[in-house]
Amino acid sequence: MKTNGLLASSLIKLKNLQLTGKLVSEELMLGIHQSKRSGIGIEFEQYRHYEPGDDPKRIDWKLFARTNKHLVRESSTESDRQIRFVLDLSGSMNYAENGVSRLQYAQILLASLAYLCYIQNDQMSLYGLKNGHIETICAAGSTSSGKQAFQKVLVGLEKTTAGGQWPEQSGNLRFPEFQSKKKEQLIFVSDFLQAGEEWLSLIRSLASPHREVVIFQILGDQEADFDLNGFFNFRDLETGTEIELDANSVKDQFRNAMDAYLEEMKAALQIPYVRFVQARLSDPIGMVLKAFLTKRKG
């Protein structure tokens, strides 16, 4: 039973990405203990509450101004890495379970990461992938870090809508926006379901010694487990194609195919400079981010 952390369904009701991102991030910061994380710009061990005897200079006063909490940063190292958030905006991102769509979940997840970047003064930008093209939603520039950049990312996230197809040939595309020679991190959020090898080809073309690629694959429980009984009308959210099936007659075949696909995908992404994070719409976002931030790359 998944009860730890703030559930996406509760956060969506707040209808405020800034607040939800702040809540998830602060819950996350107080929950990370004694494990370095790789990513989001810096190496960071943990925040903890100020205790008598601590040097007041170690208090993060900027964070205090936003949270009214005296928190001490345990360890940090500066980085000049650029963080680029990349959001899949194809039609399948409209898939929903229990009142939570994949797009809404992705928006909160990215807002939470953006808040962490804001606290740490990391550079950040936001892009959308739609119909085989990249949309620059919030570009890097002179105001690509701090509060102004955070606000721009939030505004961009709130305006995003999903629709259309992500073409199979997209793996052959080259995006000049992602060809920077500076040290950077690309963070993708998608269902990462592919008809051919379009996603794998794209990721392989981007990963390099100066560019770490992180993929958050977000799936629904029913989408992955197919625990359905009776007749259902299934609709492809990208093409609009519909088909009526007896779920019981295809359940075993679907589960076996999905399990095989996910294992193959996980194995295929065991390549240098790539991190693959699998999550469900029912997973608390703070829990997903904690696993990502505290897990050392093997």
C-alpha positions in Angstrom: 0.0 0.0 0.0 1.6 3.3 -1.1 0.9 5.8 1.6 4.3 7.5 2.1 4.6 11.0 0.8 2.3 13.4 -1.0 0.1 11.7 -3.7 -0.3 13.4 -7.0 -4.1 13.3 -6.7 -3.9 15.4 -3.6 -1.3 17.8 -5.1 -3.4 18.3 -8.2 -6.3 19.5 -6.1 -4.2 22.5 -5.0 -4.2 23.8 -8.6 -0.9 25.6 -7.9 2.3 24.3 -9.5 4.5 26.6 -7.4 3.0 25.4 -4.2 3.0 21.7 -5.1 6.6 21.8 -6.3 7.6 23.6 -3.1 5.8 21.0 -0.9 7.3 18.0 -2.6 10.8 19.5 -2.6 10.8 20.4 1.0 9.4 17.0 2.0 12.2 15.5 -0.1 15.0 17.6 1.3 14.2 16.6 4.9 13.9 13.0 3.9 17.3 12.5 2.2 19.9 11.3 4.7 23.6 10.5 4.2 23.6 9.6 0.6 25.1 11.8 -2.1 22.9 12.4 -5.1 24.1 12.8 -8.7 22.2 15.3 -10.7 20.3 18.6 -10.4 23.5 20.6 -10.7 25.4 19.9 -7.4 26.5 17.0 -5.1 24.3 17.3 -2.1 24.0 15.1 1.0 21.1 16.4 3.0 19.3 19.3 4.8 18.6 18.9 8.5 17.2 21.1 11.2 19.5 23.5 13.0 20.7 22.1 16.4 22.3 24.0 19.3 26.0 24.2 18.8 25.8 24.4 15.0 27.5 27.4 13.4 24.7 29.8 12.4 26.7 30.5 9.2 25.7 27.0 8.0 22.0 27.9 8.0 20.6 28.3 4.6 19.1 31.7 5.1 17.6 31.9 1.6 15.7 28.7 2.3 14.7 30.1 5.7 13.2 33.1 3.9 11.0 30.8 1.9 10.2 28.1 4.5 10.6 29.8 7.9 12.7 26.8 8.9 16.3 26.8 10.2 17.9 24.2 7.9 21.6 23.3 7.7 23.1 22.2 4.4 25.3 19.2 5.1 27.4 19.1 2.0 27.5 20.9 -1.3 29.8 21.4 -4.2 29.2 24.0 -6.9 28.6 23.0 -10.5 28.3 24.9 -13.7 26.0 22.2 -15.2 22.9 23.3 -17.2 19.7 21.4 -16.4 17.4 21.0 -19.3 13.9 19.7 -18.6 12.3 17.9 -21.6 8.6 17.0 -21.5 6.9 14.6 -23.9 3.8 16.3 -25.2 2.5 13.5 -27.5 -1.1 12.4 -27.1 -0.3 9.5 -24.8 0.6 11.9 -22.0 -3.2 12.5 -21.6 -3.6 9.0 -20.3 -5.1 9.1 -16.8 -5.9 6.9 -13.8 -7.8 7.8 -10.7 -8.1 11.4 -11.7 -4.4 11.9 -12.4 -3.1 12.3 -16.0 0.4 11.5 -17.0 0.9 15.1 -18.1 -0.3 16.4 -14.7 2.1 14.0 -12.9 4.9 15.1 -15.1 4.2 18.8 -14.5 4.3 18.4 -10.8 7.5 16.3 -11.0 9.3 18.9 -13.1 8.0 21.7 -10.9 9.5 20.0 -7.9 12.9 19.5 -9.6 12.7 23.2 -10.8 12.2 24.3 -7.2 15.3 22.3 -6.2 17.2 24.1 -9.0 15.9 27.4 -7.7 17.1 26.7 -4.1 20.6 25.7 -5.4 20.8 28.5 -8.0 21.2 26.0 -10.8 20.7 27.0 -14.5 17.5 25.5 -16.0 15.4 25.5 -19.2 12.3 23.7 -20.4 11.5 22.1 -23.8 8.6 20.1 -25.1 8.6 17.3 -27.6 5.6 17.2 -30.0 4.9 15.8 -33.4 8.5 15.0 -34.0 9.7 18.5 -33.2 11.2 20.3 -30.2 9.5 23.3 -28.7 11.7 25.8 -26.7 9.3 26.7 -23.9 11.8 28.4 -21.6 15.3 28.9 -23.0 18.6 29.2 -21.1 19.9 32.7 -21.0 21.0 35.5 -18.7 18.1 34.8 -16.4 18.3 31.0 -16.5 18.8 30.5 -12.8 17.2 31.7 -9.6 13.6 32.8 -8.9 13.0 34.4 -12.4 14.0 31.1 -14.2 11.9 29.1 -11.7 8.9 31.3 -12.4 9.4 31.0 -16.2 9.6 27.2 -16.0 6.4 27.1 -14.0 4.5 29.4 -16.4 5.8 27.2 -19.3 4.6 24.0 -17.5 1.2 25.4 -16.8 0.7 26.2 -20.5 1.7 22.8 -21.9 -0.9 20.6 -23.6 -0.5 17.2 -25.1 -1.6 15.9 -28.5 -0.5 14.3 -31.7 2.0 11.5 -32.4 5.7 11.1 -31.8 6.9 9.6 -35.1 8.9 6.4 -35.4 11.6 8.1 -37.4 12.2 10.6 -34.6 15.2 8.7 -33.5 17.0 9.9 -36.6 16.3 13.5 -35.8 19.1 15.8 -34.5 18.1 18.7 -32.3 20.6 21.6 -32.4 19.2 22.9 -29.1 20.8 19.8 -27.4 24.2 20.0 -29.0 25.8 22.3 -26.4 29.4 21.5 -25.5 28.9 22.6 -22.0 28.4 20.2 -19.1 24.7 19.6 -18.9 21.9 17.2 -17.8 18.8 16.4 -19.9 15.8 15.2 -17.9 13.1 13.6 -20.0 9.6 12.8 -18.6 7.5 10.5 -20.8 5.7 7.2 -21.0 8.7 6.1 -23.1 6.6 3.6 -25.0 7.8 3.2 -28.6 6.6 1.5 -31.8 10.1 0.9 -33.1 13.3 2.2 -31.4 12.6 5.9 -31.8 13.2 6.7 -28.2 16.3 4.5 -27.8 17.9 6.0 -30.9 17.2 9.5 -29.7 18.7 8.9 -26.2 21.8 7.1 -27.6 22.4 10.1 -29.9 22.3 12.5 -27.0 24.2 10.8 -24.1 27.9 11.8 -23.9 30.6 12.5 -21.3 29.5 16.1 -20.9 25.7 15.3 -21.2 24.0 13.0 -18.7 20.5 11.9 -19.8 17.9 11.1 -17.2 14.6 9.4 -18.2 11.5 9.3 -16.0 9.2 6.7 -17.5 5.7 7.3 -16.0 3.1 4.5 -16.4 -0.3 3.8 -14.9 -1.0 0.7 -12.9 -3.7 -0.5 -15.3 -1.6 0.5 -18.2 1.3 -1.8 -17.0 -0.6 -4.5 -15.1 -3.8 -4.7 -17.2 -5.9 -5.9 -14.3 -9.2 -5.6 -16.2 -12.2 -7.9 -16.7 -14.9 -7.8 -19.3 -15.3 -5.9 -22.6 -13.6 -2.5 -23.0 -13.3 0.0 -25.8 -9.6 0.9 -26.1 -8.5 4.1 -27.9 -5.0 5.0 -29.0 -4.5 8.5 -27.6 -2.1 9.5 -30.4 -3.9 8.2 -33.5 -7.5 8.0 -32.2 -7.8 4.4 -33.4 -10.4 2.4 -31.3 -10.9 -1.3 -30.8 -13.3 -3.3 -28.6 -11.8 -6.3 -26.8 -12.6 -8.8 -24.1 -9.8 -7.9 -21.6 -9.8 -11.5 -20.2 -8.9 -12.9 -23.6 -5.8 -10.8 -24.0 -4.7 -10.2 -20.4 -2.0 -12.8 -20.2 -0.6 -11.9 -23.7 -0.6 -8.2 -22.8 1.1 -8.7 -19.4 3.8 -10.9 -20.9 4.5 -8.5 -23.7 4.5 -5.5 -21.3 6.9 -7.2 -18.8 9.2 -8.2 -21.6 9.2 -4.7 -23.1 10.0 -3.0 -19.8 12.8 -5.4 -19.0 14.2 -5.0 -22.5 14.0 -1.2 -22.2 15.7 -1.2 -18.8 18.5 -3.5 -20.2 18.9 -1.4 -23.4 19.4 1.8 -21.3 22.3 0.3 -19.2 24.7 2.5 -21.2 27.1 5.2 -20.0 25.7 8.6 -19.1 22.1 7.5 -19.0 19.8 7.0 -15.9 16.5 5.3 -16.3 13.8 5.8 -13.6 10.5 3.8 -13.8 7.5 5.2 -11.8 3.8 4.7 -11.6 1.0 7.3 -11.5 0.2 6.0 -8.0 3.7 6.6 -6.7 4.1 9.6 -4.4 6.3 12.0 -6.4 8.6 12.7 -3.5 9.3 9.0 -3.2 10.2 8.8 -6.9 12.5 11.8 -6.7 14.2 10.6 -3.5 15.0 7.3 -5.2 16.5 9.2 -8.1 18.5 11.7 -6.1 19.9 9.3 -3.6 20.8 6.4 -5.8 24.4 6.3 -6.9 25.0 5.4 -10.5 26.4 1.9 -10.7 
